[in-house]
């Protein structure tokens, strides 16, 4: 059973989603181009997730989760504004920024996969 993303109530409203569409293109010498969708799962969402103002316990929970799945395993999460859970992988690790006192911000990129 895949792990669910913890601390989803701490996801910042500054998090952003980028949707890309996989397309196969063929361009001819006279400038004419043909394009078509690439497979049935051709829309891929990539989220830049930001968890702000995490205390030491929340920070430890999230970093242990991210270290546990690394770049090889995946997690499930219901993205902001959506009604169904999707599968995501973390790309390029995560960034941790200390704030004032013992608060932290953690950011990472989560890319949908099928």
Beta strands, then each sheet from edge to edge (+ up, - down):
strand 1: 3-4
strand 2: 16-21
strand 3: 23-27
strand 4: 33-37
strand 5: 43-54
strand 6: 75-77
strand 7: 86-98
strand 8: 104-112
sheet 1: 1+ 6+ 7- 8+ 5- 2+
sheet 2: 3+ 4-
end
